[in-house]
Structure formats: C-alpha cells, structure tokens
Amino acid sequence: MQVQIDPQIFQRFPHSMTGVIFARGLNNTGVIPFEELRSVEEIVRATFAGLAAPSRHPNILAWRQAFKVFGCDPQKYRCSAEALVRQVLKGNSIWGINPLVDIYNFVSLKYVVPVGGEDIHTIIGDVQLTFATGSEEFIRLGGTENEPPEKGEVIYKDDASVLCRRWNWREADRTKLTPRTTDAIIVIDALPPLTRADIEQAARELASMVQHYCGGTTQRSVRMLY
C-alpha cells in the first residue's frame, strides 16, 4: 500500500507537506497514563492565551485560507487541529479513545497540526490525496448515512470510498483505528509557517511514542514539492 498525492494538490497548494508514518505489529489495547498526555493541555492554554481567537494562530490561519481555496467555509468546517484545540480550551476531555488516537491527538496539539490515522487492514488499494469528483461515498466516524463530498473538495480516499473529507476535517468510520488495530497509517498534514524540519520532528516524536506505548515498528517519510 502506498500514499499517492495528486500533482494538482501541489499546484494549488505548492508549499503543502504530508508526513506519513506506517506502524506495524502494534498492541493498541493498552492505556497511556493521562498525566503524560494532559501535560500538552497546559502548552495549548499558554500558546493561545494571548490570541483573540484560536483562528488567529498562524498554523490554523493557514488552514482556514486553504479551506477557502477549495470552496470550504472555515467558519463552518474547521481543520482537525483547530477543532481539537477548541475542545481543550473549553476544558473537555479528549483522551481515552485508544492509544494510537491519543498519541496522534497529543502530537496534533503540541505542534498545532492536523493528524489522522487509519487501520491499514481496512484500506482497499492505495491511499490517495486528491480532489473529489463528488460521486465518492463517505460515511463519517460514528455515522451510518452516505455524505458524499462536494466536487473539488480535497479528500483522502482509497479504491472504495472517502477516508477523510475536507482534507482533514472529518474521518470515515470504515477505516477508523480501534483496539483491534495492529497495523496503521498515520498522516500529518502541514502548511507554512511550519517547515519540513517541524514536520520531521513531529513525525519522529509520534513514531517514538507509538513504539513506546504500542510496540511494533515504524517507518516515516515527509512528502512535499520542494
């Protein structure tokens, strides 16, 4: 299985970066001590304390501008990193889903970058980051009804259906990470002002945490135009 990026993505978003981590031979049934994860909440509160709104953070502002480029209202649909930050700032708990999800949420918050993951054994064919035709099927996490993407929307998909709508807004139910997951793909989406060095550091930290808490092996790479 490969991750394929439509060349038109780089044409429309020439400085976009995609960090990819393959993790195999995992035990996703353990529990990570919450105190280790919750340390990032203080970082988030400190980082956003001086901002009028989460949307003013440069990493989030970059995604709001990107969403507008492919016709998505960022006031209504927020990138996953912004949605996660807002939950923390409201005091809501985001931990205890399963180790892999908790780990990638930790990294997402620490670096203010969208991160998502899929169970490799539920993916059909290759993962593709591309523009939607509008005819693809999508059933959101926890959902049962088809909610197809709009034409021109940036999506992740495989040969069967959409894996994530609006680039990193909402993941699909079919390929979600569960306690039964033994092999996973985790993707980090990034735009400037984040740099390749930032994403490589985030990917290294994520891979290290996965191996520490879930065992197995990891392989990582960063995809970009330049």
KOLMARVEX-462846 format. One record per residue (C-alpha): residue number from 1; x, y, z. Coordinates in steps of 0.1 Angstrom, whole numbers. Layout:
BEGIN
site i->NUM; px->X; py->Y; pz->Z
...
//
This chain:
BEGIN
site i->1; px->0; py->0; pz->0
site i->2; px->12; py->35; pz->-9
site i->3; px->2; py->71; pz->-3
site i->4; px->-3; py->89; pz->-36
site i->5; px->-7; py->126; pz->-38
site i->6; px->-24; py->141; pz->-69
site i->7; px->2; py->165; pz->-85
site i->8; px->-26; py->191; pz->-87
site i->9; px->-26; py->193; pz->-49
site i->10; px->10; py->207; pz->-51
site i->11; px->-1; py->230; pz->-79
site i->12; px->-29; py->245; pz->-58
site i->13; px->-10; py->243; pz->-25
site i->14; px->27; py->244; pz->-35
site i->15; px->41; py->245; pz->0
site i->16; px->20; py->218; pz->15
site i->17; px->36; py->189; pz->33
site i->18; px->25; py->154; pz->42
site i->19; px->42; py->134; pz->69
site i->20; px->34; py->96; pz->67
site i->21; px->41; py->71; pz->94
site i->22; px->35; py->34; pz->88
site i->23; px->33; py->15; pz->121
site i->24; px->31; py->-23; pz->122
site i->25; px->29; py->-51; pz->148
site i->26; px->10; py->-29; pz->173
site i->27; px->-8; py->-35; pz->205
site i->28; px->-35; py->-9; pz->206
site i->29; px->-52; py->-21; pz->237
site i->30; px->-31; py->-5; pz->264
site i->31; px->-37; py->26; pz->284
site i->32; px->-14; py->56; pz->284
site i->33; px->-11; py->75; pz->317
site i->34; px->-34; py->105; pz->313
site i->35; px->-9; py->128; pz->332
site i->36; px->16; py->123; pz->304
site i->37; px->-9; py->133; pz->278
site i->38; px->-25; py->161; pz->297
site i->39; px->8; py->179; pz->300
site i->40; px->2; py->192; pz->265
site i->41; px->-30; py->209; pz->276
site i->42; px->-10; py->235; pz->296
site i->43; px->11; py->241; pz->265
site i->44; px->-21; py->248; pz->245
site i->45; px->-35; py->271; pz->270
site i->46; px->-3; py->291; pz->272
site i->47; px->1; py->292; pz->235
site i->48; px->-34; py->305; pz->228
site i->49; px->-37; py->328; pz->259
site i->50; px->-26; py->359; pz->240
site i->51; px->-47; py->353; pz->209
site i->52; px->-81; py->369; pz->204
site i->53; px->-93; py->335; pz->190
site i->54; px->-78; py->301; pz->181
site i->55; px->-83; py->310; pz->144
site i->56; px->-56; py->337; pz->148
site i->57; px->-28; py->312; pz->154
site i->58; px->-6; py->312; pz->122
site i->59; px->-8; py->274; pz->118
site i->60; px->-46; py->274; pz->120
site i->61; px->-50; py->306; pz->99
site i->62; px->-30; py->288; pz->71
site i->63; px->-56; py->260; pz->71
site i->64; px->-85; py->284; pz->71
site i->65; px->-71; py->301; pz->40
site i->66; px->-65; py->267; pz->23
site i->67; px->-101; py->256; pz->30
site i->68; px->-113; py->288; pz->13
site i->69; px->-92; py->279; pz->-18
site i->70; px->-112; py->247; pz->-24
site i->71; px->-145; py->263; pz->-16
site i->72; px->-150; py->253; pz->21
site i->73; px->-162; py->278; pz->47
site i->74; px->-137; py->276; pz->75
site i->75; px->-161; py->291; pz->99
site i->76; px->-184; py->261; pz->95
site i->77; px->-158; py->234; pz->88
site i->78; px->-126; py->236; pz->108
site i->79; px->-94; py->216; pz->103
site i->80; px->-89; py->189; pz->129
site i->81; px->-62; py->207; pz->147
site i->82; px->-84; py->238; pz->153
site i->83; px->-113; py->216; pz->164
site i->84; px->-90; py->198; pz->189
site i->85; px->-75; py->230; pz->203
site i->86; px->-110; py->244; pz->209
site i->87; px->-121; py->213; pz->228
site i->88; px->-91; py->216; pz->251
site i->89; px->-97; py->254; pz->256
site i->90; px->-133; py->245; pz->266
site i->91; px->-119; py->221; pz->292
site i->92; px->-133; py->190; pz->275
site i->93; px->-115; py->156; pz->278
site i->94; px->-101; py->143; pz->246
site i->95; px->-83; py->113; pz->260
site i->96; px->-90; py->76; pz->264
site i->97; px->-102; py->68; pz->229
site i->98; px->-74; py->43; pz->223
site i->99; px->-36; py->46; pz->225
site i->100; px->-29; py->54; pz->188
site i->101; px->-56; py->81; pz->187
site i->102; px->-45; py->95; pz->220
site i->103; px->-9; py->97; pz->207
site i->104; px->-17; py->114; pz->175
site i->105; px->-40; py->139; pz->193
site i->106; px->-11; py->147; pz->216
site i->107; px->12; py->154; pz->187
site i->108; px->-16; py->174; pz->169
site i->109; px->-20; py->196; pz->200
site i->110; px->17; py->200; pz->207
site i->111; px->26; py->211; pz->171
site i->112; px->-9; py->226; pz->162
site i->113; px->-10; py->205; pz->131
site i->114; px->-37; py->182; pz->117
site i->115; px->-30; py->145; pz->123
site i->116; px->-52; py->115; pz->115
site i->117; px->-49; py->77; pz->113
site i->118; px->-64; py->47; pz->96
site i->119; px->-63; py->9; pz->101
site i->120; px->-42; py->-5; pz->72
site i->121; px->-62; py->-37; pz->70
site i->122; px->-95; py->-19; pz->62
site i->123; px->-79; py->2; pz->33
site i->124; px->-86; py->-11; pz->-2
site i->125; px->-59; py->-3; pz->-26
site i->126; px->-37; py->28; pz->-21
site i->127; px->-44; py->60; pz->-1
site i->128; px->-49; py->90; pz->-24
site i->129; px->-49; py->127; pz->-15
site i->130; px->-68; py->143; pz->-43
site i->131; px->-97; py->164; pz->-54
site i->132; px->-132; py->149; pz->-52
site i->133; px->-154; py->143; pz->-82
site i->134; px->-185; py->145; pz->-59
site i->135; px->-195; py->109; pz->-66
site i->136; px->-175; py->92; pz->-39
site i->137; px->-191; py->76; pz->-9
site i->138; px->-184; py->89; pz->26
site i->139; px->-197; py->76; pz->59
site i->140; px->-184; py->97; pz->88
site i->141; px->-169; py->84; pz->120
site i->142; px->-199; py->71; pz->140
site i->143; px->-223; py->77; pz->112
site i->144; px->-244; py->54; pz->90
site i->145; px->-255; py->76; pz->61
site i->146; px->-236; py->85; pz->30
site i->147; px->-224; py->121; pz->29
site i->148; px->-206; py->124; pz->-4
site i->149; px->-180; py->152; pz->-8
site i->150; px->-185; py->183; pz->-29
site i->151; px->-169; py->184; pz->-63
site i->152; px->-134; py->199; pz->-60
site i->153; px->-131; py->192; pz->-23
site i->154; px->-97; py->180; pz->-11
site i->155; px->-101; py->144; pz->2
site i->156; px->-82; py->113; pz->12
site i->157; px->-97; py->82; pz->-3
site i->158; px->-89; py->46; pz->-13
site i->159; px->-104; py->25; pz->-40
site i->160; px->-137; py->20; pz->-21
site i->161; px->-146; py->54; pz->-6
site i->162; px->-135; py->86; pz->11
site i->163; px->-113; py->82; pz->42
site i->164; px->-113; py->119; pz->52
site i->165; px->-134; py->148; pz->39
site i->166; px->-122; py->184; pz->35
site i->167; px->-86; py->174; pz->37
site i->168; px->-85; py->168; pz->75
site i->169; px->-120; py->178; pz->87
site i->170; px->-138; py->145; pz->93
site i->171; px->-126; py->109; pz->91
site i->172; px->-145; py->79; pz->79
site i->173; px->-160; py->52; pz->101
site i->174; px->-148; py->22; pz->79
site i->175; px->-111; py->27; pz->84
site i->176; px->-110; py->40; pz->120
site i->177; px->-84; py->29; pz->145
site i->178; px->-97; py->5; pz->171
site i->179; px->-83; py->-16; pz->199
site i->180; px->-81; py->-44; pz->173
site i->181; px->-58; py->-24; pz->150
site i->182; px->-24; py->-40; pz->146
site i->183; px->-11; py->-20; pz->116
site i->184; px->-18; py->16; pz->110
site i->185; px->-10; py->46; pz->88
site i->186; px->-9; py->80; pz->105
site i->187; px->-7; py->112; pz->84
site i->188; px->4; py->146; pz->94
site i->189; px->-8; py->175; pz->72
site i->190; px->11; py->208; pz->72
site i->191; px->13; py->242; pz->56
site i->192; px->37; py->271; pz->62
site i->193; px->47; py->286; pz->85
site i->194; px->55; py->251; pz->96
site i->195; px->87; py->238; pz->79
site i->196; px->99; py->204; pz->68
site i->197; px->121; py->203; pz->99
site i->198; px->90; py->209; pz->121
site i->199; px->71; py->180; pz->105
site i->200; px->101; py->156; pz->106
site i->201; px->104; py->164; pz->143
site i->202; px->66; py->158; pz->149
site i->203; px->68; py->125; pz->129
site i->204; px->98; py->114; pz->149
site i->205; px->81; py->121; pz->182
site i->206; px->49; py->104; pz->171
site i->207; px->67; py->73; pz->159
site i->208; px->87; py->72; pz->192
site i->209; px->55; py->74; pz->213
site i->210; px->38; py->47; pz->192
site i->211; px->67; py->23; pz->197
site i->212; px->70; py->31; pz->234
site i->213; px->33; py->26; pz->241
site i->214; px->21; py->2; pz->214
site i->215; px->53; py->-17; pz->204
site i->216; px->58; py->-27; pz->168
site i->217; px->79; py->-10; pz->142
site i->218; px->75; py->24; pz->124
site i->219; px->86; py->38; pz->91
site i->220; px->82; py->75; pz->84
site i->221; px->86; py->100; pz->55
site i->222; px->77; py->135; pz->45
site i->223; px->62; py->143; pz->11
site i->224; px->65; py->177; pz->-4
site i->225; px->70; py->195; pz->-37
site i->226; px->103; py->212; pz->-29
//
